[in-house]
């Protein structure tokens, strides 16, 4: 009995000592943090967890301005000082500025304009995927291609910027499971279900009224997502491809969150309660984001940050983040700057070198712990990506989706098939 008591006393003493040491360590770290300047505190946070940005449109800029010829642009230089690129009002990304911005990973947008729908959208998307792969190959000192959450972490460990592909718009696959699967095999790890246009299977955000467009510019055709569209969602779950619901209608947001068996993402959206723009996320949907372990990656584009047509500043982005956090908590927020996809960004977030300014502003609020800010920087999207991969593994025996969309559905929606020669069952 005495021996047992002695062992218990020793164990209790060891536990007490460990607790005291941990408390002292926490207090020392807090004191050390107080000694650090705001800039040093942000640097420490982003050293521990670099930015993982959900959406960057540099490939679209290269298509429009250099016709996908990488010989005509030097991304290892500061393009803001270039005689041509420095004067372009949509050019905000290059490697020196990404490094200054503490960026560790990017989803490069493989985007084609809605005018290509049912024409050459597939061809253009293939060209953009090819461009992104050539970009990574040309700049191995800066970039490393990533196919998985683990690849992102490995690239960051190697001091490279992990480079992933996001397909921006379901019109890129037309209405084909086969094209979806081929894009995944080429490295695409998310697909935005649509852009600013309805597809034959999902409705875009302009079907919703907002303070920006009181009269919707599109009419809903799919009750958000059609039955065929839900099969697309199901196949993306099976593949392990993240479902991006930026740009979709509110009804489509709700249906995607309800029917997906894996978390979904908003790769570049903000809070509708702060700016009543149809591109932003309503509070009711934010509650579903929390319920489904999903994520809103807050965008910086002034068009959806400020609804009064002004440029705004970093504090306006903070308002969006704070509002989303008030509903979802800090576990369901990320960053999707959408640089190079717009022409106006807030003061203090003018280009991709400015991410640290946002973290300084958030630290000043006193509401954010170091752990919370690391989640915002990248840990949240890594968690979501890992959950999507885990669900893919669980669905490995699920049969893939096959067949085509029904021709009568296309007829009913008066889809223009002039440039399509395929046959559809009616």
C-alpha positions in Angstrom: 0.0 0.0 0.0 2.9 2.4 0.9 4.5 1.7 -2.4 1.2 2.4 -4.3 0.9 5.7 -2.4 4.4 6.7 -3.2 3.9 6.0 -6.9 0.7 8.1 -6.8 2.5 11.0 -5.0 5.4 10.8 -7.6 2.9 10.8 -10.5 0.9 13.7 -9.1 4.1 15.7 -8.4 5.3 15.0 -12.0 2.0 16.2 -13.4 2.1 19.3 -11.2 5.6 20.1 -12.4 4.7 19.6 -16.1 1.6 21.9 -15.6 3.8 24.6 -14.0 6.4 24.4 -16.8 3.7 24.6 -19.5 2.1 27.6 -17.8 5.5 29.3 -17.4 6.3 28.6 -21.1 3.0 30.1 -22.2 3.6 33.2 -20.0 7.1 33.6 -21.4 5.9 33.3 -25.0 3.2 35.9 -24.2 5.8 38.2 -22.7 8.1 37.6 -25.7 5.2 38.4 -28.1 4.6 41.7 -26.3 8.2 42.6 -26.9 7.8 42.0 -30.6 6.6 44.7 -33.0 3.4 44.2 -34.9 5.4 43.5 -38.0 7.5 40.9 -36.2 4.4 39.2 -34.7 2.8 38.9 -38.2 6.1 37.6 -39.7 6.2 34.9 -37.0 2.6 33.9 -37.7 3.2 33.7 -41.5 6.5 31.9 -41.0 4.6 29.2 -39.1 1.7 29.1 -41.6 2.2 30.9 -44.9 -0.8 32.1 -46.9 -2.7 29.6 -48.9 -4.8 31.7 -51.3 -7.9 30.1 -52.9 -7.9 32.0 -56.1 -5.5 33.9 -58.3 -6.2 34.9 -62.0 -2.7 35.5 -63.2 -3.1 32.8 -65.9 -6.0 34.8 -67.4 -3.9 37.9 -67.5 -1.1 36.0 -69.3 -3.7 34.7 -71.8 -5.0 38.2 -72.5 -1.8 40.2 -72.4 0.9 37.6 -73.6 -1.3 35.2 -75.5 0.0 32.4 -73.2 3.6 33.0 -74.4 5.7 32.8 -71.2 8.7 34.2 -73.1 6.9 37.6 -73.1 6.8 37.9 -69.3 9.4 37.6 -66.5 7.5 36.7 -63.4 10.8 36.6 -61.4 10.8 40.4 -61.7 8.6 43.0 -60.0 6.1 43.6 -62.8 4.8 46.8 -61.1 8.1 48.4 -62.4 7.7 47.0 -65.9 7.1 49.5 -68.7 4.0 47.7 -70.0 2.8 45.3 -67.2 3.3 48.1 -64.6 0.6 50.1 -66.4 -2.0 47.3 -66.6 -4.8 47.8 -64.1 -5.2 44.1 -63.6 -1.6 43.1 -63.0 -1.0 42.5 -59.3 1.0 39.2 -59.1 4.6 38.2 -59.6 7.0 36.1 -57.6 8.9 38.9 -55.7 5.5 40.3 -54.5 4.2 36.8 -53.6 7.2 36.2 -51.5 6.9 39.6 -49.8 3.3 38.7 -49.2 4.3 35.5 -47.4 2.4 33.3 -49.8 3.0 29.6 -49.6 0.4 28.2 -51.9 -2.0 29.3 -54.6 -4.9 27.9 -56.6 -4.3 29.3 -60.1 -7.5 29.9 -61.9 -8.0 28.0 -65.2 -10.7 30.4 -66.4 -12.5 31.0 -69.7 -15.1 33.6 -70.3 -18.8 32.7 -70.3 -18.9 33.7 -74.0 -17.0 30.5 -74.7 -19.8 28.3 -73.3 -20.9 25.5 -75.7 -18.2 26.8 -78.1 -14.5 26.4 -77.3 -14.7 26.5 -73.5 -13.1 23.0 -73.2 -10.3 23.9 -75.6 -9.5 27.2 -73.8 -9.6 25.4 -70.4 -7.1 22.9 -71.6 -4.9 25.7 -72.8 -5.0 27.3 -69.4 -4.2 24.1 -67.6 -1.2 23.7 -70.0 -0.2 27.3 -69.2 -0.2 26.7 -65.5 1.9 23.5 -65.9 4.4 25.3 -68.1 4.5 28.1 -65.6 5.5 25.8 -62.8 8.0 24.0 -65.0 9.7 27.3 -66.1 10.1 28.6 -62.5 11.2 25.6 -60.4 13.1 27.9 -58.0 9.7 29.5 -57.0 7.0 27.0 -57.7 6.2 23.4 -57.0 3.1 21.6 -58.4 0.7 20.2 -55.9 -2.0 17.6 -56.2 -2.9 17.1 -52.5 -3.0 18.7 -49.1 0.3 16.8 -48.3 1.9 18.2 -51.4 1.1 21.7 -50.3 2.8 21.1 -46.9 5.8 19.5 -48.7 6.2 22.5 -51.1 6.1 25.0 -48.2 8.7 22.9 -46.4 10.8 23.1 -49.5 10.4 26.9 -49.5 8.4 26.8 -52.7 5.0 28.2 -53.6 2.7 25.2 -53.9 0.8 25.6 -57.2 -2.7 24.0 -57.7 -5.3 24.3 -60.5 -8.8 25.5 -59.9 -11.3 25.3 -62.8 -13.4 28.5 -62.6 -16.7 27.7 -64.2 -18.8 24.6 -64.9 -19.1 25.7 -68.5 -15.5 24.4 -68.9 -16.9 20.9 -68.8 -20.1 21.7 -70.7 -22.2 18.8 -69.3 -19.7 16.0 -69.4 -18.6 13.6 -66.6 -15.7 12.5 -68.9 -14.3 16.0 -69.2 -14.6 16.5 -65.5 -12.6 13.4 -64.8 -10.0 14.3 -67.4 -9.5 17.7 -65.8 -9.1 16.0 -62.4 -6.5 13.7 -63.9 -4.6 16.7 -65.2 -4.4 18.2 -61.7 -7.5 20.3 -61.2 -8.4 20.1 -57.5 -11.5 22.3 -57.4 -14.2 23.4 -59.9 -16.4 26.5 -59.4 -19.8 25.2 -60.5 -20.4 28.2 -62.7 -19.2 31.8 -63.3 -21.4 34.7 -64.2 -23.6 32.7 -66.5 -26.1 29.9 -66.0 -25.1 26.5 -67.4 -27.7 23.9 -68.3 -27.2 22.4 -64.8 -26.5 25.2 -62.3 -27.7 28.8 -61.8 -25.2 31.7 -61.4 -25.4 34.4 -58.8 -26.8 37.2 -61.0 -30.2 35.4 -60.8 -30.4 36.8 -57.2 -31.5 40.4 -56.5 -29.1 42.6 -54.5 -28.4 46.2 -53.8 -26.0 46.1 -56.7 -28.5 44.6 -59.2 -32.0 45.2 -57.8 -33.4 43.5 -60.9 -31.6 40.2 -61.6 -29.8 40.1 -64.9 -30.4 36.3 -65.3 -33.5 34.1 -64.8 -33.2 30.9 -62.8 -33.4 27.8 -64.8 -32.2 25.0 -62.6 -33.7 25.5 -59.1 -30.1 26.3 -58.2 -28.7 23.0 -59.3 -30.6 20.5 -61.5 -30.8 16.8 -61.0 -28.0 16.4 -63.5 -26.0 19.0 -61.6 -26.4 17.1 -58.4 -24.8 14.1 -60.2 -21.8 16.4 -61.1 -21.6 17.2 -57.3 -21.7 13.5 -56.5 -18.9 12.7 -59.0 -16.8 15.5 -57.7 -17.1 14.0 -54.2 -16.1 10.6 -55.6 -13.1 12.1 -57.3 -11.9 14.1 -54.3 -12.4 17.4 -56.2 -13.4 20.3 -54.1 -16.8 21.9 -55.0 -16.4 25.7 -55.2 -19.6 27.6 -54.9 -18.4 31.1 -55.4 -20.3 32.7 -58.3 -23.4 30.5 -57.9 -27.0 31.5 -56.8 -28.1 31.3 -53.2 -30.3 28.4 -54.0 -27.3 26.6 -55.6 -25.2 27.3 -52.6 -27.8 25.7 -50.3 -28.3 22.7 -52.5 -24.5 22.1 -52.9 -24.0 22.3 -49.1 -27.0 20.0 -48.5 -26.1 17.3 -51.1 -22.3 17.2 -51.0 -21.0 14.5 -48.6 -17.7 16.4 -48.3 -17.1 20.0 -47.2 -17.3 22.6 -49.9 -15.5 25.9 -50.5 -16.1 29.5 -51.5 -12.8 30.1 -53.2 -13.3 33.9 -53.4 -16.4 35.4 -51.8 -17.2 37.7 -48.9 -20.2 38.5 -46.6 -23.5 39.7 -48.0 -24.5 41.3 -44.8 -21.6 43.7 -45.2 -21.9 44.2 -48.9 -25.2 43.2 -50.5 -23.7 41.8 -53.7 -25.1 38.6 -55.2 -21.5 37.2 -55.3 -21.3 37.3 -51.5 -22.5 34.8 -48.9 -25.8 35.3 -46.9 -25.9 34.7 -43.2 -28.2 31.7 -43.6 -25.6 30.1 -45.9 -22.8 30.9 -43.5 -24.6 28.9 -40.8 -24.6 25.9 -43.3 -20.9 26.5 -43.9 -20.3 26.0 -40.2 -22.6 23.0 -40.0 -20.9 21.2 -42.9 -17.3 22.0 -41.9 -16.9 24.1 -45.1 -15.0 27.3 -45.7 -15.4 30.8 -47.0 -12.2 32.2 -48.5 -12.7 36.0 -48.3 -11.9 38.0 -51.4 -10.4 41.4 -51.7 -11.9 42.7 -54.9 -13.4 46.2 -54.2 -16.5 45.4 -56.3 -17.7 42.9 -53.7 -16.0 44.4 -50.6 -17.7 47.8 -51.0 -21.2 48.2 -52.4 -21.0 51.9 -52.8 -18.6 51.8 -55.7 -15.6 53.1 -53.7 -12.3 51.4 -53.4 -12.3 51.0 -49.7 -9.3 49.9 -47.5 -8.0 47.0 -45.5 -10.5 47.8 -42.7 -13.4 47.0 -45.0 -12.0 43.5 -45.6 -11.6 43.1 -41.8 -15.4 43.9 -41.5 -16.2 41.0 -43.8 -13.9 38.6 -41.9 -15.2 39.7 -38.5 -18.8 39.2 -39.6 -18.2 35.7 -41.0 -16.3 34.8 -37.9 -19.2 36.0 -35.7 -21.3 33.3 -37.4 -18.9 30.5 -38.3 -16.2 30.9 -35.7 -12.5 31.1 -36.8 -12.4 27.6 -38.2 -14.3 28.3 -41.4 -12.6 31.3 -42.9 -9.7 31.5 -45.4 -8.4 34.0 -48.0 -9.1 34.1 -51.7 -7.7 37.5 -52.8 -8.6 37.0 -56.5 -5.7 39.2 -57.6 -5.4 39.7 -61.3 -9.1 39.0 -61.6 -10.3 42.6 -61.0 -9.0 46.1 -61.6 -9.6 47.7 -58.2 -8.5 46.4 -54.8 -8.7 48.2 -51.4 -6.0 50.5 -50.1 -3.5 48.5 -48.1 -4.3 45.4 -50.2 -3.3 46.8 -53.6 -1.4 43.6 -54.7 -0.3 40.2 -53.5 2.6 41.6 -51.4 0.1 43.2 -49.0 -1.4 40.2 -47.2 0.6 41.0 -44.0 -1.3 44.3 -43.7 -4.5 42.3 -43.2 -3.0 40.3 -40.4 -1.7 43.5 -38.7 -5.2 44.9 -38.8 -6.7 41.7 -37.4 -4.2 41.6 -34.5 -5.1 45.2 -33.7 -8.7 44.2 -33.1 -7.6 42.1 -30.1 -10.1 39.4 -31.2 -7.6 37.0 -32.9 -5.2 34.6 -31.3 -2.0 33.4 -33.1 -3.7 30.1 -33.5 -6.8 31.7 -35.1 -4.7 33.7 -37.5 -2.7 30.6 -38.6 -6.1 28.9 -39.3 -7.1 31.9 -41.4 -3.8 31.9 -43.3 -3.9 28.3 -44.4 -4.7 25.7 -41.8 -8.5 25.9 -42.4 -8.3 25.2 -46.1 -5.8 22.4 -45.5 -8.3 20.8 -43.1 -11.1 21.1 -45.7 -8.9 19.7 -48.5 -7.9 16.8 -46.2 -11.5 16.1 -45.4 -12.4 16.0 -49.1 -9.5 13.6 -49.7 -10.7 11.4 -46.8 -14.2 11.3 -48.2 -12.8 10.3 -51.6 -11.0 7.4 -50.0 -14.2 6.3 -48.3 -16.0 6.4 -51.7 -13.4 4.4 -53.6 -15.9 1.6 -54.3 -18.7 4.0 -55.5 -19.5 3.6 -59.1 -18.6 6.5 -61.3 -21.2 8.6 -63.0 -21.8 7.8 -66.7 -24.0 8.9 -69.6 -25.0 12.3 -71.0 -27.4 15.0 -70.0 -30.9 14.3 -71.3 -31.7 16.1 -74.6 -35.2 17.0 -73.5 -33.7 18.9 -70.6 -31.6 20.9 -73.0 -34.6 21.5 -75.3 -36.7 22.7 -72.4 -34.0 25.3 -71.4 -33.5 26.3 -75.1 -29.8 25.5 -74.9 -28.1 26.6 -78.1 -26.4 23.4 -79.5 -25.3 24.9 -82.8 -21.6 24.2 -82.1 -22.3 20.8 -80.5 -22.4 17.7 -82.8 -23.0 15.1 -80.0 -26.2 13.1 -79.8 -28.4 13.2 -76.7 -31.0 10.8 -75.6 -34.6 12.2 -75.7 
